[in-house]
Amino acid sequence: MVTTTTILADLVREVGGRHVDVVSLVAKGGEVHTFDPRPADVQRITRADVIFANGLGLDDWLTTLATDAGAGAPVVRLGEDLPDVTYLAGDQEAANPHLWLNVAYAVKYVDRIEAALAGADPADAAVYGAAADAYRARLAALDGEIRERIGVLPVANRVVVSFHDAFPYFATAYGLTIAGTIVDAPGQDPGAGEIADLVATIRSSGVKAIFAEAQFNPKLAETIAGETGAVVVTDLYTDSVGDAPADTYEGLMRSNADRVVEALAGG
């Protein structure tokens, strides 16, 4: 099994267990938005039984890679056309792709992974179903835990700025307000005027914290924080797992919640 990101790889492993061998094309800490596939990735694609992507523009490079590789495996885009999901606006007219940062939406990824694995290996469908059921139960508990922890924070403290537009599903699910972003997209640094406008927004909106992300340099966020008095929340994981305890999807979501609560709990 091949996935585009380490987060998707972890979800597939939880459902597939010992019956699947999973490799992520983008390595831990890598940047999926700007990933440049290597020749070895073509070989991985050609050997895959199922290819898992997020879709929604996050990993569109996979389409070219699969075509170049002549891949015969099905490509399962876990984030696209999901039932009972409220898609939020992203870059240009595409929906924001970071659905998994709402744990309830990650459960829908698990549903689709279970179906794909059962389709590829019908003999072990019951095994995948049992693993998926157990995982869904853990994720439901995790979702409730995060809602409870952030829900007790003062509402006035729950106004934040993020490095890029990775957190709208997290914010909507768990009761935060995002007043702005530092960059429109990774690799597109803002101009002086845009930074000045954001500084003004932070001051006028009472922004408590700036959400940085582990895979990006925090220097710009720290500079803006220094001008506004906001706290920079570093080591948030969005597109990749990290080191323990954030080395699984469940771990990174708990780690993110820990960091957010720590930053927003004060007066």
Residue frames relative to the residue before (quaternion, step in Angstrom):
aa qw qx qy qz dx dy dz
M 1.0000 0.0000 0.0000 0.0000 0.00 0.00 0.00
V 0.1269 -0.7820 0.6080 0.0527 3.56 -0.99 0.87
T 0.0748 -0.7717 0.6302 0.0416 3.56 -1.05 0.82
T 0.5312 -0.6244 0.4559 0.3465 3.55 -1.21 0.33
T 0.8109 0.1716 -0.0804 0.5536 3.62 1.03 -0.68
T 0.6195 -0.5580 0.4105 0.3692 3.54 -1.28 0.39
I 0.5951 0.5521 -0.3749 0.4478 3.60 1.10 -0.53
L 0.6654 0.4772 -0.3043 0.4867 3.58 0.90 -0.87
A 0.6128 0.5501 -0.3499 0.4465 3.59 1.04 -0.73
D 0.6549 0.5080 -0.3209 0.4584 3.58 0.96 -0.81
L 0.6330 0.5225 -0.3357 0.4622 3.60 0.97 -0.78
V 0.6604 0.5006 -0.3117 0.4649 3.59 0.93 -0.88
R 0.6479 0.5181 -0.3277 0.4521 3.61 0.94 -0.80
E 0.6358 0.5374 -0.3406 0.4371 3.58 0.97 -0.77
V 0.7038 0.4331 -0.2642 0.4972 3.59 1.01 -0.75
G 0.7523 0.4342 -0.2185 0.4447 3.57 0.91 -0.94
G 0.1874 -0.8209 0.5183 0.1493 3.56 1.14 -0.60
R 0.8317 -0.2003 0.1570 0.4935 3.56 -1.05 -0.79
H 0.5910 0.5964 -0.3664 0.4009 3.59 1.23 -0.21
V 0.7549 0.3294 -0.2040 0.5291 3.60 1.20 -0.18
D 0.2133 -0.7097 0.6558 0.1442 3.51 -1.28 0.60
V 0.0688 -0.8427 0.5328 -0.0343 3.56 -0.41 1.26
V 0.0130 -0.7742 0.6328 0.0058 3.56 -1.02 0.86
S 0.2838 -0.7399 0.5881 0.1615 3.55 -1.05 0.86
L 0.4523 -0.6907 0.4924 0.2753 3.58 -0.87 0.92
V 0.7150 0.3387 -0.2221 0.5698 3.59 0.97 -0.81
A 0.3924 -0.7534 0.4820 0.2146 3.56 -0.64 1.13
K 0.6871 -0.4470 0.3664 0.4402 3.55 -1.29 0.25
G 0.8130 0.2150 -0.1868 0.5078 3.54 -0.83 1.02
G 0.5228 0.6483 -0.4042 0.3782 3.57 1.29 -0.06
E 0.4516 -0.6872 0.5127 0.2470 3.54 -1.32 0.33
V 0.3121 -0.8010 0.4865 0.1559 3.55 -0.27 1.30
H 0.6143 0.5858 -0.3562 0.3906 3.59 1.02 -0.75
T 0.8051 0.2467 -0.0934 0.5313 3.57 0.98 -0.86
F 0.2783 0.8046 -0.4875 0.1936 3.59 1.23 0.38
D 0.1643 -0.7656 0.6174 0.0752 3.54 -1.04 0.89
P 0.3403 -0.7784 0.4854 0.2068 3.62 -0.24 1.21
R 0.3231 -0.7314 0.5765 0.1680 3.53 -1.23 0.68
P 0.6876 -0.4726 0.3317 0.4402 3.62 -1.20 0.26
A 0.6211 0.5512 -0.3482 0.4350 3.60 1.03 -0.72
D 0.6151 0.5558 -0.3515 0.4349 3.59 1.12 -0.60
V 0.5824 0.5608 -0.3709 0.4569 3.57 1.12 -0.60
Q 0.6522 0.5118 -0.3126 0.4636 3.59 0.97 -0.84
R 0.6391 0.5238 -0.3304 0.4561 3.57 0.97 -0.80
I 0.6514 0.5256 -0.3096 0.4512 3.56 0.97 -0.88
T 0.6824 0.4992 -0.3008 0.4412 3.59 0.90 -0.89
R 0.7028 0.4538 -0.2688 0.4774 3.60 1.15 -0.54
A 0.5241 0.6818 -0.3978 0.3198 3.60 1.23 -0.28
D 0.3866 -0.6826 0.5706 0.2428 3.54 -1.23 0.62
V 0.7635 -0.0052 0.0131 0.6456 3.55 1.15 -0.75
I 0.1963 -0.7583 0.6118 0.1098 3.57 -1.08 0.77
F 0.1403 -0.8024 0.5784 0.0443 3.56 -0.73 1.10
A 0.0002 -0.7718 0.6348 -0.0367 3.55 -0.86 1.07
N 0.5270 -0.6016 0.4774 0.3639 3.55 -1.28 0.14
G 0.2629 -0.7572 0.5468 0.2420 3.55 0.87 -1.01
L 0.6901 0.4894 -0.3559 0.3970 3.56 -1.33 -0.33
G 0.7173 -0.4811 0.2468 0.4396 3.56 1.07 0.73
L 0.5103 0.6687 -0.4257 0.3335 3.60 1.19 -0.24
D 0.8217 0.0984 0.0168 0.5611 3.55 0.89 -1.00
D 0.1009 0.8402 -0.5231 0.1015 3.55 0.92 0.93
W 0.5294 0.6356 -0.4038 0.3908 3.59 1.19 -0.43
L 0.5501 0.6240 -0.3997 0.3851 3.58 1.19 -0.44
T 0.6004 0.5779 -0.3681 0.4124 3.59 1.03 -0.72
T 0.6708 0.4798 -0.2890 0.4860 3.58 0.92 -0.92
L 0.6493 0.5262 -0.3176 0.4479 3.57 0.95 -0.89
A 0.6788 0.4867 -0.2996 0.4610 3.59 0.87 -0.91
T 0.6409 0.5182 -0.3237 0.4647 3.58 1.04 -0.75
D 0.6659 0.5028 -0.2972 0.4642 3.56 0.92 -0.93
A 0.6979 0.4701 -0.2685 0.4689 3.56 1.07 -0.77
G 0.3547 -0.7326 0.4994 0.2969 3.57 1.21 -0.37
A 0.1870 0.8357 -0.4986 0.1343 3.55 1.15 0.69
G 0.2547 -0.7805 0.5545 0.1362 3.53 -0.96 0.89
A 0.5314 0.6458 -0.4005 0.3744 3.57 1.27 -0.22
P 0.5320 -0.6076 0.4677 0.3592 3.59 -1.11 0.55
V 0.2707 -0.7267 0.6079 0.1705 3.55 -1.15 0.71
V 0.1388 -0.7963 0.5878 0.0343 3.56 -0.58 1.21
R 0.1489 -0.7885 0.5935 0.0615 3.58 -0.52 1.19
L 0.3107 -0.8389 0.4227 0.1448 3.48 -0.03 1.40
G 0.7386 0.4516 -0.2418 0.4383 3.58 1.07 -0.63
E 0.6395 0.5798 -0.3218 0.3890 3.58 1.19 -0.29
D 0.8695 0.0717 -0.0654 0.4844 3.54 -1.14 0.83
L 0.2551 0.7723 -0.5379 0.2218 3.56 0.92 0.88
P 0.4722 -0.6721 0.4813 0.3061 3.60 -1.00 0.70
D 0.8574 0.1536 -0.1091 0.4788 3.56 -1.23 0.61
V 0.5023 0.5937 -0.4559 0.4329 3.55 1.00 0.90
T 0.2670 -0.7291 0.6073 0.1683 3.55 -1.02 0.85
Y 0.2101 -0.7990 0.5537 0.1046 3.56 -0.24 1.27
L 0.2501 -0.7711 0.5749 0.1109 3.55 -0.98 0.95
A 0.6105 -0.5918 0.3884 0.3553 3.54 -1.12 0.70
G 0.1292 -0.7759 0.6142 0.0637 3.52 -1.14 0.77
D 0.7995 -0.2011 0.1820 0.5359 3.56 -1.07 -0.74
Q 0.8366 0.0434 -0.0787 0.5403 3.54 -0.99 0.94
E 0.7728 -0.3306 0.2258 0.4925 3.62 -0.65 -0.98
A 0.5091 0.6527 -0.4235 0.3681 3.60 1.24 -0.02
A 0.5334 -0.6021 0.4816 0.3478 3.54 -1.21 0.51
N 0.5534 -0.5779 0.4711 0.3715 3.56 -1.15 0.59
P 0.3718 -0.7921 0.4432 0.1948 3.63 -0.73 0.98
H 0.6042 0.6410 -0.3389 0.3304 3.62 1.20 -0.42
L 0.0611 0.8615 -0.4993 0.0696 3.55 0.96 0.95
W 0.6434 0.5859 -0.3232 0.3719 3.58 0.96 -0.88
L 0.5884 0.5771 -0.3846 0.4156 3.62 1.18 -0.28
N 0.5832 0.3847 -0.3754 0.6091 3.53 1.38 0.26
V 0.3978 -0.7600 0.4506 0.2473 3.59 -0.35 1.19
A 0.6073 0.5579 -0.3615 0.4350 3.60 1.05 -0.66
Y 0.6588 0.4763 -0.3115 0.4920 3.60 1.11 -0.58
A 0.5845 0.5586 -0.3727 0.4555 3.59 1.11 -0.57
V 0.5790 0.5738 -0.3722 0.4438 3.59 1.12 -0.61
K 0.6443 0.5110 -0.3228 0.4687 3.58 1.05 -0.70
Y 0.5727 0.5445 -0.3759 0.4840 3.59 1.16 -0.49
V 0.6407 0.5314 -0.3210 0.4517 3.57 0.96 -0.88
D 0.6141 0.5476 -0.3460 0.4509 3.59 0.99 -0.80
R 0.7030 0.4682 -0.2666 0.4642 3.55 0.88 -0.99
I 0.6155 0.5335 -0.3402 0.4699 3.60 1.08 -0.68
E 0.6321 0.5332 -0.3329 0.4531 3.58 0.92 -0.87
A 0.6750 0.4931 -0.2997 0.4598 3.58 0.88 -0.94
A 0.6677 0.5072 -0.3098 0.4483 3.60 0.94 -0.84
L 0.6681 0.4876 -0.3079 0.4701 3.59 0.93 -0.83
A 0.6456 0.5117 -0.3215 0.4669 3.58 0.99 -0.80
G 0.6439 0.5231 -0.3191 0.4583 3.58 1.07 -0.71
A 0.6942 0.4648 -0.2685 0.4796 3.55 1.05 -0.79
D 0.7961 0.1324 -0.0293 0.5898 3.58 1.14 -0.68
P 0.1228 -0.8511 0.5058 0.0688 3.61 0.47 1.17
A 0.5928 0.5993 -0.3715 0.3891 3.60 1.05 -0.63
D 0.7608 0.3281 -0.1833 0.5292 3.59 1.12 -0.63
A 0.2610 0.8047 -0.5012 0.1821 3.60 1.20 0.38
A 0.6539 0.5156 -0.3259 0.4476 3.60 0.94 -0.79
V 0.6173 0.5390 -0.3375 0.4632 3.57 1.09 -0.72
Y 0.6669 0.4874 -0.3004 0.4770 3.57 0.93 -0.90
G 0.6386 0.5369 -0.3294 0.4421 3.57 1.00 -0.76
A 0.6667 0.4952 -0.3026 0.4678 3.58 0.94 -0.86
A 0.6559 0.5022 -0.3104 0.4704 3.58 0.97 -0.84
A 0.6511 0.5143 -0.3127 0.4622 3.56 0.99 -0.84
D 0.6283 0.5345 -0.3370 0.4538 3.59 1.00 -0.79
A 0.6731 0.4913 -0.2968 0.4663 3.57 0.90 -0.92
Y 0.6601 0.5057 -0.3030 0.4656 3.56 1.00 -0.83
R 0.6342 0.5279 -0.3319 0.4570 3.58 0.96 -0.80
A 0.6378 0.5229 -0.3317 0.4579 3.59 1.00 -0.74
R 0.6552 0.4987 -0.3124 0.4738 3.59 0.97 -0.82
L 0.6694 0.4971 -0.3062 0.4593 3.58 0.95 -0.84
A 0.6139 0.5329 -0.3570 0.4601 3.60 1.04 -0.66
A 0.6478 0.5018 -0.3133 0.4799 3.58 1.02 -0.78
L 0.6367 0.5260 -0.3198 0.4644 3.58 1.02 -0.81
D 0.6329 0.5335 -0.3273 0.4556 3.57 0.94 -0.85
G 0.6761 0.4889 -0.2905 0.4685 3.57 0.89 -0.90
E 0.6242 0.5509 -0.3272 0.4470 3.56 1.04 -0.80
I 0.6858 0.4728 -0.2923 0.4698 3.59 0.86 -0.93
R 0.6253 0.5353 -0.3369 0.4571 3.59 0.97 -0.81
E 0.6775 0.4964 -0.2959 0.4550 3.57 0.89 -0.90
R 0.6885 0.4992 -0.2976 0.4338 3.58 0.85 -0.94
I 0.7145 0.4132 -0.2636 0.4993 3.59 0.90 -0.85
G 0.6128 0.6028 -0.3409 0.3808 3.58 1.08 -0.69
V 0.6788 0.4811 -0.3022 0.4653 3.60 1.14 -0.47
L 0.5052 0.6403 -0.4360 0.3804 3.60 1.23 -0.07
P 0.5851 -0.5637 0.4298 0.3940 3.61 -1.09 0.56
V 0.5368 -0.6492 0.4295 0.3255 3.58 -0.87 0.96
A 0.6417 0.5462 -0.3271 0.4277 3.60 0.97 -0.82
N 0.6664 0.5067 -0.2976 0.4589 3.58 1.16 -0.52
R 0.6473 0.5776 -0.3020 0.3951 3.57 1.22 -0.36
V 0.4829 0.6131 -0.4636 0.4195 3.58 1.13 0.69
V 0.0247 0.8321 -0.5456 0.0969 3.57 -0.58 1.17
V 0.2659 -0.6809 0.6446 0.2242 3.51 -1.46 0.10
S 0.2024 -0.7819 0.5765 0.1238 3.59 -1.02 0.73
F 0.6273 -0.5491 0.3909 0.3902 3.56 -1.22 0.50
H 0.7644 -0.1006 0.0437 0.6354 3.56 0.90 -0.92
D 0.7001 -0.5320 0.2978 0.3716 3.54 -1.27 0.27
A 0.2524 0.8034 -0.4957 0.2126 3.56 0.73 1.14
F 0.7496 0.4885 -0.1995 0.3996 3.58 1.14 -0.55
P 0.3890 0.7502 -0.4968 0.1975 3.70 1.02 0.08
Y 0.6588 0.4846 -0.3301 0.4714 3.62 0.99 -0.69
F 0.6129 0.5320 -0.3373 0.4772 3.58 1.06 -0.74
A 0.6819 0.4969 -0.2902 0.4515 3.56 0.86 -0.98
T 0.6711 0.5010 -0.2986 0.4576 3.57 0.88 -0.92
A 0.6839 0.4980 -0.2867 0.4494 3.57 0.93 -0.86
Y 0.8268 0.2863 -0.0927 0.4753 3.55 0.87 -0.98
G 0.6390 -0.6320 0.3001 0.3196 3.56 1.17 0.55
L 0.4777 0.6316 -0.4696 0.3902 3.58 1.06 0.74
T 0.2672 -0.7187 0.6121 0.1934 3.55 -1.33 0.35
I 0.2096 -0.7728 0.5881 0.1138 3.58 -0.79 1.02
A 0.2555 -0.8109 0.5147 0.1104 3.55 -0.47 1.24
G 0.7953 -0.1568 0.1135 0.5745 3.60 1.18 -0.38
T 0.3048 -0.7140 0.5927 0.2145 3.53 -1.38 0.06
I 0.5287 -0.6436 0.4547 0.3153 3.56 -1.16 0.60
V 0.7952 0.1089 -0.0509 0.5943 3.59 0.93 -0.88
D 0.5311 -0.6241 0.4664 0.3330 3.56 -1.12 0.64
A 0.7694 -0.0930 0.0920 0.6252 3.55 1.09 -0.79
P 0.6281 -0.5379 0.3832 0.4115 3.61 -1.10 0.55
G 0.7814 0.2947 -0.2489 0.4905 3.54 -0.93 0.99
Q 0.6819 0.4225 -0.2774 0.5287 3.60 1.30 -0.04
D 0.1423 -0.8259 0.5423 0.0600 3.57 0.14 1.29
P 0.4868 -0.6802 0.4634 0.2927 3.59 -1.03 0.76
G 0.4927 -0.6324 0.5083 0.3145 3.54 -1.27 0.43
A 0.7190 -0.4454 0.3106 0.4338 3.56 -1.32 0.21
G 0.6559 0.5197 -0.3147 0.4480 3.58 0.98 -0.82
E 0.6468 0.5146 -0.3142 0.4670 3.56 1.01 -0.79
I 0.6387 0.5105 -0.3265 0.4742 3.58 1.02 -0.76
A 0.6426 0.5199 -0.3257 0.4591 3.59 0.95 -0.83
D 0.6454 0.5108 -0.3188 0.4700 3.59 0.97 -0.81
L 0.6636 0.4995 -0.3125 0.4609 3.58 0.95 -0.82
V 0.6158 0.5372 -0.3420 0.4640 3.59 1.01 -0.77
A 0.6524 0.5071 -0.3114 0.4693 3.58 0.97 -0.85
T 0.6438 0.5189 -0.3164 0.4648 3.58 1.01 -0.82
I 0.6381 0.5296 -0.3273 0.4530 3.58 0.93 -0.87
R 0.6827 0.4850 -0.2885 0.4641 3.57 0.92 -0.89
S 0.7190 0.4572 -0.2631 0.4525 3.58 0.86 -0.93
S 0.7204 0.4449 -0.2453 0.4722 3.59 1.11 -0.64
G 0.4199 -0.7185 0.4612 0.3077 3.57 1.24 -0.14
V 0.1574 0.8177 -0.5361 0.1386 3.56 1.05 0.78
K 0.3301 -0.7731 0.5196 0.1530 3.53 -0.79 1.11
A 0.8330 0.0502 0.0474 0.5489 3.57 0.90 -0.90
I 0.2648 -0.7064 0.6324 0.1759 3.51 -1.33 0.51
F 0.2870 -0.7698 0.5499 0.1506 3.55 -0.70 1.13
A 0.1281 -0.7532 0.6428 0.0552 3.56 -0.62 1.18
E 0.3012 -0.7463 0.5627 0.1889 3.59 -1.25 0.13
A 0.6207 -0.6207 0.3404 0.3370 3.52 -0.97 0.93
Q 0.7218 0.4627 -0.2650 0.4413 3.60 0.99 -0.76
F 0.7035 0.4252 -0.2667 0.5032 3.61 1.26 -0.06
N 0.5719 -0.5846 0.4580 0.3485 3.56 -1.19 0.66
P 0.3368 -0.7862 0.4834 0.1866 3.64 -0.69 1.04
K 0.3803 0.7770 -0.4617 0.1960 3.61 1.25 -0.11
L 0.6769 0.4873 -0.3105 0.4561 3.61 0.84 -0.89
A 0.6367 0.5172 -0.3242 0.4713 3.58 0.98 -0.81
E 0.6584 0.5108 -0.3045 0.4613 3.58 0.97 -0.83
T 0.6266 0.5336 -0.3355 0.4584 3.58 1.05 -0.75
I 0.6758 0.4799 -0.2891 0.4789 3.58 0.91 -0.92
A 0.6306 0.5303 -0.3323 0.4590 3.58 1.01 -0.76
G 0.6407 0.5417 -0.3230 0.4379 3.55 1.03 -0.79
E 0.6827 0.4747 -0.2802 0.4796 3.57 1.15 -0.61
T 0.7824 0.3728 -0.1589 0.4730 3.58 1.13 -0.56
G 0.4634 -0.6824 0.4502 0.3419 3.58 1.17 -0.42
A 0.4568 0.6637 -0.4657 0.3660 3.59 1.23 0.11
V 0.4388 -0.6688 0.5361 0.2698 3.54 -1.28 0.46
V 0.3126 -0.7241 0.5780 0.2097 3.58 -0.98 0.80
V 0.2062 -0.7597 0.6077 0.1055 3.55 -0.80 1.08
T 0.1193 -0.8271 0.5483 0.0323 3.57 -0.21 1.28
D 0.7985 0.3415 -0.2277 0.4403 3.52 -1.36 0.10
L 0.3497 0.6711 -0.5607 0.3361 3.55 0.90 0.96
Y 0.2510 -0.7840 0.5573 0.1087 3.56 -0.91 0.94
T 0.0676 -0.8269 0.5582 -0.0110 3.55 -0.72 1.09
D 0.8307 0.2069 -0.0736 0.5115 3.60 0.66 -1.10
S 0.7801 0.2263 -0.1041 0.5740 3.58 1.25 -0.23
V 0.4660 -0.5988 0.5504 0.3484 3.54 -1.22 0.44
G 0.2953 -0.7483 0.5664 0.1789 3.54 -1.30 0.25
D 0.7134 -0.3367 0.3256 0.5213 3.53 -1.12 -0.74
A 0.6729 -0.4801 0.3644 0.4289 3.58 -1.25 0.38
P 0.5703 -0.1641 -0.8043 -0.0312 1.58 -2.01 1.51
A 0.5656 0.6172 -0.3802 0.3932 3.61 1.25 0.10
D 0.4202 0.7450 -0.4308 0.2878 3.58 1.17 0.53
T 0.6953 0.3022 -0.2733 0.5921 3.56 1.31 0.33
Y 0.6585 -0.4827 0.3681 0.4448 3.57 -1.23 0.22
E 0.6618 0.4920 -0.3181 0.4677 3.59 0.85 -0.89
G 0.6681 0.5159 -0.3023 0.4428 3.56 0.92 -0.88
L 0.6813 0.4790 -0.3109 0.4580 3.59 0.89 -0.85
M 0.6414 0.5127 -0.3440 0.4555 3.61 1.01 -0.68
R 0.6464 0.4893 -0.3230 0.4883 3.59 1.02 -0.70
S 0.6295 0.5289 -0.3271 0.4659 3.57 1.01 -0.80
N 0.6466 0.5085 -0.3201 0.4699 3.58 0.93 -0.86
A 0.6572 0.5083 -0.3148 0.4589 3.58 0.91 -0.90
D 0.6177 0.5461 -0.3393 0.4529 3.59 1.00 -0.80
R 0.6981 0.4784 -0.2749 0.4562 3.55 0.84 -1.01
V 0.6504 0.5166 -0.3144 0.4597 3.58 0.98 -0.82
V 0.6752 0.4900 -0.2992 0.4631 3.58 0.84 -0.95
E 0.6295 0.5396 -0.3301 0.4512 3.57 0.97 -0.84
A 0.7111 0.4684 -0.2637 0.4533 3.59 0.90 -0.91
L 0.7740 0.3944 -0.1894 0.4577 3.59 0.96 -0.84
A 0.5354 0.6734 -0.3949 0.3225 3.59 1.20 -0.27
G 0.6292 0.5782 -0.3403 0.3924 3.60 1.09 -0.62
G 0.7689 -0.4331 0.2656 0.3882 3.52 -1.37 0.43
